[in-house]
Amino acid sequence: MKKLSIIVPVYNEKKTIEELLKMVKKAKIDGVEKEIIVIDDGSSDSTSSVLTKQTEIKIIYQSKNQGKGAAIKIGLQNCSGDIVIVQDADLEYDPNDINLCVKPILDGLAKVVYGSRELQKRNKKHSSYLFFCGGKIVTLMTNLLYGSHLTDEPTCYKCFKTDLIKSIKIDNNDFAWEPEITAKILKQGIKIKEVPVKYFPRHQGKKITYLDGFKALWTLLKYRFHD
């Protein structure tokens, strides 16, 4: 049986991390065994105390906050699955949708699958108009620069064949790892398949800012014209 590595980067999510991990453990994912890897990226609240009570998961503690991209890279270094997916800890995404992301890879139909919030027509809410517009702009720029047809580039749910993502060097340690990995995959001529996923936006506590949006655009431009 194939193994799925679920990488959960965490930074100051004491209110949601316990419930999120319960949902991930219970999520039914066909055709794979699950490996859950949590990277506590130097949380300064009581997240670490909550994590010490967890079982059946691998927990890696960072002494200081280094960024989501850095946490993903550490997760990749410690995963042993055939497929890997990223799961945020803030309850905005439903872990039951992981099954939808994994299936096309198991079926041999894709090497990379993104969970699109835009394709799920039942999603009616966004965390804010600013974030909504920012995501649209980043997605549009991706499509213009790389000839893709994505609907939701900044989605959390990015699922990969493990050997593929491990073969790509990730430079960025912050949120810019996402447009970077998208750019590098598309430049290889690999098609990214999208599936609809549910979204439950939170309006407070988001760590990404408009500055990350500008950096995402710069990152897309940078990797379009430079290796």
C-alpha positions as CSV (number, residue, x, y, z in Angstrom):
1,M,0.0,0.0,0.0
2,K,1.2,3.5,-0.8
3,K,2.0,5.9,2.0
4,L,0.8,9.5,2.3
5,S,2.8,12.0,4.2
6,I,0.7,14.9,5.6
7,I,3.0,17.8,6.5
8,V,1.4,20.3,9.0
9,P,3.4,23.5,9.6
10,V,2.3,25.2,12.8
11,Y,3.0,28.6,14.3
12,N,0.9,29.9,17.2
13,E,-2.2,27.8,16.6
14,K,-3.1,26.7,20.1
15,K,-6.8,27.2,19.5
16,T,-7.1,25.0,16.5
17,I,-4.2,22.5,16.3
18,E,-5.7,19.8,18.6
19,E,-9.0,19.8,16.7
20,L,-7.2,19.9,13.3
21,L,-5.1,16.8,14.2
22,K,-8.2,14.9,15.3
23,M,-9.8,15.6,11.9
24,V,-6.6,14.6,10.1
25,K,-6.4,11.3,12.0
26,K,-10.1,10.5,11.3
27,A,-10.1,11.5,7.7
28,K,-10.7,8.6,5.4
29,I,-8.2,8.5,2.6
30,D,-8.6,5.6,0.2
31,G,-5.6,3.5,-0.9
32,V,-3.0,4.9,1.4
33,E,-1.6,4.7,4.9
34,K,-1.1,8.0,6.6
35,E,2.0,9.6,8.1
36,I,1.4,12.9,9.9
37,I,4.4,15.2,10.4
38,V,3.9,18.4,12.5
39,I,6.6,21.1,12.4
40,D,6.2,23.5,15.3
41,D,7.9,26.5,13.8
42,G,9.0,28.2,17.0
43,S,5.5,28.9,18.4
44,S,5.5,31.4,21.2
45,D,2.1,30.5,22.6
46,S,1.1,27.2,24.2
47,T,1.0,25.3,20.9
48,S,4.0,23.2,21.9
49,S,2.3,22.1,25.1
50,V,-0.8,20.9,23.1
51,L,1.5,19.0,20.8
52,T,3.2,17.1,23.6
53,K,-0.1,15.3,24.3
54,Q,-0.4,14.0,20.8
55,T,0.2,10.4,19.7
56,E,0.6,8.6,16.4
57,I,2.3,11.6,14.8
58,K,5.8,12.8,14.3
59,I,6.5,16.2,15.9
60,I,9.5,18.3,15.1
61,Y,10.2,21.4,17.2
62,Q,12.0,24.4,15.8
63,S,13.8,26.6,18.4
64,K,12.8,29.8,16.5
65,N,10.3,30.8,13.8
66,Q,11.8,30.4,10.3
67,G,8.7,30.6,8.1
68,K,6.3,28.2,6.4
69,G,8.7,27.4,3.5
70,A,11.4,26.4,6.0
71,A,8.9,24.2,7.9
72,I,7.8,22.5,4.6
73,K,11.5,21.8,3.8
74,I,12.0,20.2,7.2
75,G,8.9,18.1,6.7
76,L,10.1,16.9,3.3
77,Q,13.4,15.9,4.9
78,N,11.6,13.7,7.4
79,C,8.8,12.2,5.4
80,S,8.8,8.7,4.0
81,G,5.6,8.7,2.0
82,D,5.1,8.1,-1.7
83,I,2.8,11.1,-1.9
84,V,3.0,14.3,0.2
85,I,0.4,17.0,0.9
86,V,0.5,20.2,3.0
87,Q,-2.2,20.8,5.6
88,D,-2.6,24.1,7.4
89,A,-3.4,24.1,11.1
90,D,-6.1,26.8,11.2
91,L,-9.2,24.7,10.2
92,E,-9.8,26.7,7.0
93,Y,-9.6,23.4,5.0
94,D,-11.4,20.1,5.6
95,P,-9.0,17.2,5.9
96,N,-11.6,14.9,4.3
97,D,-10.8,16.7,1.0
98,I,-7.3,15.3,1.1
99,N,-8.8,12.1,-0.4
100,L,-9.8,14.2,-3.5
101,C,-6.3,15.5,-3.9
102,V,-4.6,12.2,-3.5
103,K,-6.8,10.1,-5.8
104,P,-5.6,11.5,-9.2
105,I,-2.0,10.7,-8.2
106,L,-2.9,7.2,-7.1
107,D,-4.8,6.7,-10.3
108,G,-1.7,7.8,-12.4
109,L,-3.5,10.8,-13.8
110,A,-1.3,13.5,-12.3
111,K,2.0,14.1,-10.5
112,V,0.8,17.3,-8.8
113,V,-2.7,18.2,-7.6
114,Y,-3.9,21.4,-6.1
115,G,-7.2,21.7,-4.1
116,S,-9.0,24.7,-5.6
117,R,-11.4,26.8,-3.5
118,E,-12.7,28.4,-6.6
119,L,-13.9,25.2,-8.2
120,Q,-16.0,24.3,-5.1
121,K,-19.1,26.4,-5.9
122,R,-20.5,25.9,-2.4
123,N,-17.7,28.1,-1.1
124,K,-19.4,31.5,-0.7
125,K,-17.1,33.3,1.8
126,H,-13.6,34.7,1.8
127,S,-11.4,35.8,4.6
128,S,-11.4,39.3,3.3
129,Y,-11.9,41.2,0.0
130,L,-8.1,42.0,0.0
131,F,-7.1,38.4,0.3
132,F,-9.6,37.3,-2.3
133,C,-8.3,39.9,-4.8
134,G,-4.7,39.1,-4.0
135,G,-5.3,35.4,-4.7
136,K,-6.9,36.2,-8.0
137,I,-4.0,38.4,-9.0
138,V,-1.4,35.8,-8.1
139,T,-3.3,33.1,-10.0
140,L,-3.7,35.4,-13.1
141,M,0.0,36.2,-13.1
142,T,0.8,32.5,-12.8
143,N,-1.3,31.7,-15.8
144,L,0.0,34.6,-17.9
145,L,3.6,33.8,-17.2
146,Y,3.5,30.0,-17.4
147,G,0.7,29.3,-19.8
148,S,-1.3,27.4,-17.1
149,H,-5.0,27.4,-16.4
150,L,-5.1,27.4,-12.7
151,T,-8.0,28.8,-10.7
152,D,-6.4,28.9,-7.2
153,E,-2.6,29.1,-7.1
154,P,-2.3,30.2,-3.4
155,T,-4.3,27.2,-2.1
156,C,-3.0,25.4,1.0
157,Y,-3.7,22.0,-0.5
158,K,-0.7,21.3,-2.7
159,C,-0.2,17.5,-3.2
160,F,2.8,16.0,-5.0
161,K,4.5,12.7,-5.8
162,T,7.2,12.8,-3.2
163,D,10.1,12.0,-5.5
164,L,9.1,15.0,-7.7
165,I,9.0,17.6,-5.0
166,K,12.1,16.3,-3.4
167,S,13.9,16.7,-6.7
168,I,13.1,20.5,-6.7
169,K,15.3,22.8,-4.6
170,I,13.1,25.2,-2.6
171,D,14.9,28.5,-2.0
172,N,12.3,30.5,-0.1
173,N,11.7,30.0,3.7
174,D,8.5,32.1,3.9
175,F,5.1,32.0,2.1
176,A,6.9,32.6,-1.2
177,W,7.8,28.9,-1.3
178,E,4.3,28.4,-2.8
179,P,4.6,30.5,-6.0
180,E,8.2,29.2,-6.2
181,I,7.2,25.5,-6.3
182,T,4.4,26.3,-8.7
183,A,6.7,28.1,-11.0
184,K,9.4,25.4,-11.0
185,I,6.8,22.6,-11.6
186,L,5.2,24.5,-14.5
187,K,8.6,25.3,-16.1
188,Q,9.3,21.6,-16.2
189,G,6.2,21.2,-18.4
190,I,4.3,19.3,-15.6
191,K,0.6,19.9,-15.6
192,I,-1.0,20.8,-12.2
193,K,-4.4,19.2,-11.9
194,E,-7.0,20.9,-9.7
195,V,-9.9,19.4,-7.7
196,P,-12.6,21.3,-5.8
197,V,-12.1,21.7,-2.0
198,K,-14.2,23.3,0.8
199,Y,-13.0,26.4,2.5
200,F,-14.0,27.9,5.9
201,P,-12.2,31.3,6.1
202,R,-11.1,32.8,9.3
203,H,-11.1,36.6,9.6
204,Q,-8.5,37.0,12.4
205,G,-5.1,35.5,13.1
206,K,-4.0,35.2,9.5
207,K,-0.2,35.4,9.2
208,I,0.1,36.3,5.6
209,T,0.0,40.0,4.6
210,Y,-0.3,42.1,1.5
211,L,3.5,42.2,1.5
212,D,3.6,38.5,0.9
213,G,1.3,39.1,-2.1
214,F,3.8,41.4,-3.6
215,K,6.6,39.0,-2.9
216,A,4.5,36.2,-4.6
217,L,4.3,38.2,-7.8
218,W,8.0,39.0,-7.7
219,T,8.7,35.3,-7.1
220,L,6.7,34.3,-10.2
221,L,8.5,36.8,-12.3
222,K,11.9,35.8,-11.0
223,Y,11.6,32.1,-11.7
224,R,10.0,32.7,-15.1
225,F,13.2,34.2,-16.4
226,H,15.8,32.8,-14.1
227,D,16.6,29.3,-12.8
